[in-house]
Each structure stands twice: as structure tokens, then as C-alpha cells.
Amino acid sequence: MEKLRFERPIIKRIETGMPNKFGTKTEYDPISHIDGVAVADLIKKYGSPLFVVSEKTIRKTFNDAKRSFYTRYPRVQFAWSYKTNYLDAVCRVFHDEGSWAEVVSGFEYDKAIRNGVKGDKIIFNGPDKSEADLEKAAKNGSMIHLDHFDELYTLIELAEKKNLKPKVAVRVNMDTGIYPSWDRFGFNYENGEAWDAINRIMLNKKLELVGLHTHIGTYILSVKSYGIAASKLSYLASEIEKKYGHAIKYIDMGGGFASKNTLKGAYLPGTDTCPSFDEYAESITSGIINSEIKPENLPFLILESGRALIDDAGYIIGTTLANKRLPDGRRSMIIDVGVNLLFTSFWYEHKITPAHAFTQHTEDTTIFGPLCMNIDVIRQNISFPVLKKGDQFVISKVGAYNMTQWLQFITLRPKIVLIDLKKGVHIIRESETAENFIRMEKTPEHLTSRQE
Amino acid sequence: MKIKKNIAVSENGFVFDPTTGDSYSLNEIGTEFLNLMKAGKSKEKIQKEIMNKYDVDEITFEKSFHDFIKMLATYQLIEDHEEK
């Protein structure tokens, strides 16, 4: 007779009427395959943990967003936010779909060039652009988004010295009714600083003012704020039209659209609370269309959305290392994915799902990563199915920021694979080796000669 | 170790402790374990029965058994949690 599948025995107190910080069960079905490829096979071939990127999901999400804006506004351009995920393979999927590049450093700028993006299709943001970066961007005809007056004057000097006419946009920060209001980047709208910057550019004539830019924040759930921001930028554009007879070529609304992840402390899951692309699009395009910008001068609408376009396409799959009991009887589960790989677990309640069939029973669980650090917590409180050592799991919606903000800390970083549209699996970043780090370190001679 | 005599275990895995009024739910294996323990079977006998019926090795059984006893002790469902 075939033996039955063994599950660890559990007993759980039934608590009625009391809200429980562990919440209710969230996982009902295993995720055994990603885009038709078995999780178990991926781990067997490429190791555990492993980041998995779905090309199909990137393209689908991008086209959903595109449709939402294209059906509401005649001139829309997306620019892929490199810092969200600058793996070359990922960037190239976005460029293949028609995205320009939005970069925030010389390193990212060069990456975009290597990915085949033409200079005049690169938007250069950020507070740290060196003179060499600015010169390169100006010569390539890239759109330089000014962050502060020091940068503005550096560029004016450069333009004189090198006889260039750099294309610039003014980054504007503003009150859109949300908290926190991002005010560290660009020039302020309400106190007139943005107008000051515009006037200096227009009167100086060394630079070509091509756009206006804002980025109101990140994971913004209020679509109305985008409408306010779009109206304010459009007002500036129409005033420039009136005052200087100069038509702004584009309005760049930045990014910050929420992905479907659930923020820590949120009562409802992100899938229920995050606005759709249609809602963001409606608010933004209405703000521009309803402004006083002359119809013949209607600017391009540029979007730099990152998180909302890539989060769903990224997974990290891994293995249960151990289960143990904490002093209060709570179960703690240790997995091989730590906060060094999953940086976003500091602010998201990540969805974690067993990769194999499981019963309806759950235990109140804290999920820890493998690092010997107290802060290495992936989920503080979760009502989770019973997994045993060696069981595999899938953490979903991790495509944004984790593959750029991850740390080499305590352990080495794993491989990243991309599943293409035909279920082909490609390594898009190799796992690190000790040699990578040995190569970069140098030991002073007086320490190398010491013998035990 | 002895399970409190007065606790009630239903066939489908519900436990009621009349001393505290608390109720508990068990998974399938938990129900098996508790019923075998309630019947006064030794750890060795429980191990034999479970290993005959389920696909489990000795080490996994050992780890699971001790974890389960610890939870019963946490919920104060055993009278004497010294193993005999």
C-alpha cells in the first residue's frame, strides 16, 4: 500500500472575535510553475535562491499601461526607469517595446548607450551629474533634467566653453496634496523657484528649454495628485507660451505609480487598493488636455514609471532551511532569501507561496532570512501553510528595485534568469563568486607578509 | 507525557479543553498524534504506527514529534510533559 504524504503535525488555538496580527490565510494554491517552467526544475538547474524574470509579464504590463495612456492622449512616450531594474536584458525588453531610457547617473547613462539607446532618447535625471556626464549628454542631444541652480550654471558654462546648446527640462517639485511632499529634487512651484529657473534659462539663451518634469513621489495611491501635478506643469507650459512664445516639447510626469504589492501596515491587500493604469492615465491626461496650452502646441507626455511596470514580472524562488519554535510558541521559518536580496521586504508584506501542494492548515509564522542579523525578517506575521526543510516557495512581485538595491552581504548574490516568450530560460546575470570580491580587495604589504 | 484526561478530541481535528474553555484545531497528522497519545501509547509505538502509514523518515518523525509536544505544553494540554 502506498504511504500517505506526511505533513508536520500542528495544533492551533482557535481565537474568535479578536483581530489577529497574523491575519487570515492568504495562500490557497501553490505556484508550481512560472510561465510554464517548473519551479523545482529551475532550482535544480540554477540553484536556490534564484531570481526569475518573466518576459511575457513585462511585455503584457507595458502594453496595458501603454493602452491606458494612448487611448486618452495623442502623444505619449514611456522612458524606462533604469534604477528600478537595470539588468541589460530587462532594459532591452522595454526598449524593444519602444521605451526610451530614463537614467540618474553616469553609470546608468553609459548602460543605456550600451543597450543601443540613442543619445536623444535618453532622459538624464538626478542630482549627481558630473561635468563629464553633462558634456557627454549635451553632445549626444540627451534631455538633461535640471535639479538645482549649481547644475544649471555648470551647464551654462559648459555650453559657452564647448559651444553647445544643451536640451534641458526643469524638474519641478510641488504640493499635490500628498504627504510626504517630495521637495528635495528640482525647483519648487509654489515659492516661484521653478519660474525663476525657467526665466534664467529663457533669458540666458545658452540652453534650449524642451520640457517640464515632475516626480511627485513613490507608490502614490492618490490619482488626484497626478491630476494636480499635470495641471500645474501645464499651467507653467502655457505661461511660457504666453510670455516667451516658446512651446514646451514635453511634459514629463515621472513615475511613482503603485504596484500591486501590499505596504506594511495596510489593512487591505495592494491588489485591492492600488489604482489601475487607466485611473492614473485619466487623471494625468485630463490635467493636460484641460489646461490652456494651445492645441497646436500640445506637448508629448513622457512617463517614467518603473515599479508598476516591472514588479509583477519578478519572482524570487527559494528553499526552506529550517523551522523552529520561538519562546511564545510562534513558529519561525528560516528561508534562504534574506533582506540582502529582498530589500523591498522592509516596506512590503511580500506574497510568499509554497511551490508544491499543501493542506488548508496554517500556523502563525514569522519568516526569517538566512542572515545572522536580527533585522533579517521577510514576513513578521503571516498565517502560513506548513512547510518543512527543503520545501520550495515563490515570492511574487519582486521585479522592482530588488535586483538593483540588493547587497552583497554575508553571502554571495545568486543568478537571475529570464523566461522568454517560448518558455526558454536564459541566465541574465551570473551568480557571484568569491573571486569577484577577492579581485577588488587589496591588502597592504605589511599585512600580507605576516606569518602565523 | 500524558494528555490531560478531560480534553475532548473530535474526529475531524477539533480539541476542546474544558478547564480553560479554549478550542484548538489540528491538522490530520496532529489529530493522529493526539489520539495515539490520548490512548496512552508510548513514543515508540506512535512512531511505528505513523511510519507504517505515512511517508516519513525517522528524523523527520522525531523532529515533528518533539515540536508537537512543545506546542501541547505551550497550550498546557499535557499533565506531565516529561517523556517516559
Interface residues (C-beta under 8 A of the other chain):
Chain A: K3 L4 R5 F6 E7 R8 P9 I10 I11 K12 R13 I14 N323 R325 D328 G329 T359 H361 V386 K388
Chain B: F14 V15 D22 S23 Y24 S25 L26 N27 E28 I29 G30 E32 F33 L34 I50 N52 K53 Y54 D55 V56 T60 S64 F65 D67 F68 K70 M71 L72 T74 Y75 L77
